Amino acid sequence: MFEKIKNLFIKYKEIISYLFWGGMTTFVSWGSYSLFVYLLPESDYRVAVSNTLSWICAVLFAFVTNKMWVFGSKSWEPSLVVRELWKFVASRLVTGVIENVGVPLLVKIGLDQKLFGIDGLPAKIIISVVVVILNYIFSKLLVFKNKKETTVEPLNQNSNGEDDENVGNQN
């Protein structure tokens, strides 16, 4: 039973990691959103400004966690990091527009209820689900697609294509 669970985890490790770190990113986003809504003065722009600031916090957190622990891009070579960061931010800008238009739009069309005392949180949750799915697709297909796979070299083979255990032995 444990072996089966372990094999499932290995098979779906990337998705499981993405969901875990996506959950943590969502926590960063919602937590910072709530903090900004609380700290900023009441105005027509409070929800939009809070949402934008929370998006910036979440994108920075997500880049590091996606790079290191989800998609396994371990290199910190400056040219690679700049390319990845550029693609990551560009894709997040697309979903950021969706989020920054979507949350206030849903609030304006009537999903303006408070949840846990936070204005517009139901709208934030709905849009967050859409954004998480799109972010995975963009990260997998555009940002971290060139992850170098490690390959296992085949055993040395003799001219008959059979494994040659004595290759390199001088005995």
C-alpha positions as CSV (number, residue, x, y, z in Angstrom):
1,M,0.0,0.0,0.0
2,F,2.8,2.4,1.0
3,E,4.7,1.5,-2.2
4,K,1.6,2.3,-4.3
5,I,1.2,5.7,-2.7
6,K,4.9,6.4,-3.2
7,N,4.6,5.5,-6.9
8,L,1.6,7.7,-7.3
9,F,3.4,10.6,-5.7
10,I,6.5,10.1,-7.9
11,K,4.3,9.9,-11.0
12,Y,2.3,13.1,-10.1
13,K,5.1,14.9,-8.2
14,E,5.1,18.0,-10.5
15,I,1.3,18.5,-10.2
16,I,1.3,17.8,-6.4
17,S,4.2,20.2,-6.0
18,Y,2.4,22.8,-8.1
19,L,-0.8,22.5,-6.1
20,F,1.1,22.7,-2.8
21,W,3.1,25.8,-3.8
22,G,0.1,27.2,-5.7
23,G,-1.8,26.9,-2.4
24,M,1.0,28.7,-0.6
25,T,1.1,31.4,-3.3
26,T,-2.7,31.7,-2.9
27,F,-2.2,32.1,0.8
28,V,0.4,34.9,0.1
29,S,-2.0,36.5,-2.3
30,W,-5.1,36.3,0.0
31,G,-3.1,37.2,3.1
32,S,-1.5,40.3,1.5
33,Y,-4.8,41.3,-0.1
34,S,-6.5,41.2,3.3
35,L,-3.7,43.1,4.9
36,F,-3.8,45.8,2.2
37,V,-7.6,46.1,2.3
38,Y,-7.3,46.5,6.1
39,L,-4.4,49.1,5.9
40,L,-5.6,51.2,3.0
41,P,-8.2,53.9,3.6
42,E,-11.8,53.3,2.3
43,S,-12.1,54.4,-1.3
44,D,-13.4,53.4,-4.7
45,Y,-9.9,52.1,-5.5
46,R,-9.1,50.2,-2.3
47,V,-10.1,46.7,-3.7
48,A,-8.2,47.3,-7.0
49,V,-5.0,48.7,-5.3
50,S,-5.1,45.9,-2.7
51,N,-5.5,43.3,-5.4
52,T,-2.6,44.7,-7.5
53,L,-0.2,44.8,-4.5
54,S,-1.2,41.3,-3.5
55,W,-0.5,40.1,-7.0
56,I,3.0,41.5,-7.0
57,C,3.7,39.7,-3.7
58,A,2.3,36.5,-5.0
59,V,4.2,36.6,-8.4
60,L,7.6,37.1,-6.6
61,F,6.9,34.2,-4.3
62,A,5.6,32.0,-7.1
63,F,8.6,32.5,-9.3
64,V,11.1,31.2,-6.7
65,T,8.9,28.3,-5.7
66,N,8.0,27.3,-9.2
67,K,11.6,27.5,-10.4
68,M,13.1,25.6,-7.6
69,W,10.6,23.1,-6.4
70,V,7.9,22.6,-9.0
71,F,9.6,22.6,-12.4
72,G,13.1,21.8,-11.2
73,S,15.0,24.6,-12.9
74,K,17.9,24.6,-10.5
75,S,20.3,26.8,-12.4
76,W,20.8,30.4,-11.2
77,E,22.9,31.3,-14.2
78,P,22.0,35.0,-14.8
79,S,21.1,34.7,-18.4
80,L,18.8,31.7,-17.7
81,V,17.2,33.4,-14.7
82,V,16.5,36.6,-16.7
83,R,14.9,34.6,-19.5
84,E,12.8,32.6,-17.1
85,L,11.9,35.6,-15.0
86,W,10.9,37.6,-18.2
87,K,8.7,34.7,-19.4
88,F,7.3,34.2,-16.0
89,V,6.4,37.8,-15.4
90,A,5.0,38.1,-18.9
91,S,2.7,35.2,-18.4
92,R,1.7,36.4,-15.0
93,L,1.0,39.8,-16.4
94,V,-1.6,38.1,-18.7
95,T,-3.2,36.4,-15.7
96,G,-2.7,39.5,-13.6
97,V,-4.8,41.4,-16.1
98,I,-7.4,38.7,-15.8
99,E,-7.3,39.0,-12.0
100,N,-7.2,42.8,-11.9
101,V,-10.1,43.1,-14.3
102,G,-12.0,40.0,-13.0
103,V,-12.0,40.7,-9.2
104,P,-13.3,44.3,-9.4
105,L,-15.7,43.3,-12.3
106,L,-17.2,40.5,-10.2
107,V,-17.5,42.8,-7.3
108,K,-19.2,45.5,-9.4
109,I,-21.7,43.1,-11.0
110,G,-22.8,41.9,-7.6
111,L,-20.3,39.5,-6.0
112,D,-19.5,42.2,-3.5
113,Q,-20.3,40.2,-0.3
114,K,-17.9,40.1,2.6
115,L,-16.3,36.8,3.5
116,F,-14.5,36.7,6.8
117,G,-15.1,40.4,7.0
118,I,-13.1,41.0,3.8
119,D,-14.8,43.0,0.9
120,G,-14.8,41.1,-2.4
121,L,-13.2,37.9,-1.1
122,P,-15.7,35.6,-2.9
123,A,-14.8,37.3,-6.2
124,K,-11.1,36.9,-5.3
125,I,-11.5,33.2,-4.7
126,I,-13.3,32.5,-8.0
127,I,-10.8,34.4,-10.1
128,S,-7.9,32.8,-8.2
129,V,-9.1,29.3,-9.3
130,V,-9.1,30.4,-12.9
131,V,-5.7,32.1,-12.5
132,V,-4.1,29.0,-10.9
133,I,-5.0,26.8,-13.8
134,L,-3.8,29.3,-16.4
135,N,-0.5,29.9,-14.5
136,Y,0.3,26.1,-14.5
137,I,-0.3,25.9,-18.2
138,F,1.9,28.9,-19.0
139,S,4.7,27.8,-16.6
140,K,4.8,24.3,-18.0
141,L,4.5,25.1,-21.7
142,L,6.3,28.5,-21.9
143,V,8.5,29.4,-18.9
144,F,10.2,26.3,-17.6
145,K,9.8,24.1,-20.7
146,N,13.5,23.9,-21.4
147,K,14.3,22.2,-18.1
148,K,17.3,20.0,-18.7
149,E,16.5,16.3,-18.1
150,T,19.1,14.1,-16.7
151,T,19.8,11.1,-18.8
152,V,21.3,7.8,-17.7
153,E,24.1,6.6,-19.9
154,P,23.7,3.1,-21.2
155,L,26.0,0.3,-20.1
156,N,29.0,-0.2,-22.4
157,Q,28.1,-2.7,-25.0
158,N,30.3,-5.0,-27.1
159,S,29.9,-5.2,-30.9
160,N,27.1,-7.7,-30.6
161,G,25.0,-5.2,-28.6
162,E,25.4,-7.2,-25.4
163,D,26.3,-5.6,-22.1
164,D,30.1,-5.9,-21.7
165,E,31.0,-6.2,-18.0
166,N,34.7,-6.4,-18.8
167,V,34.9,-3.1,-20.7
168,G,37.7,-1.0,-19.0
169,N,39.0,-4.0,-17.0
170,Q,42.6,-4.8,-17.6
171,N,42.5,-8.3,-16.0
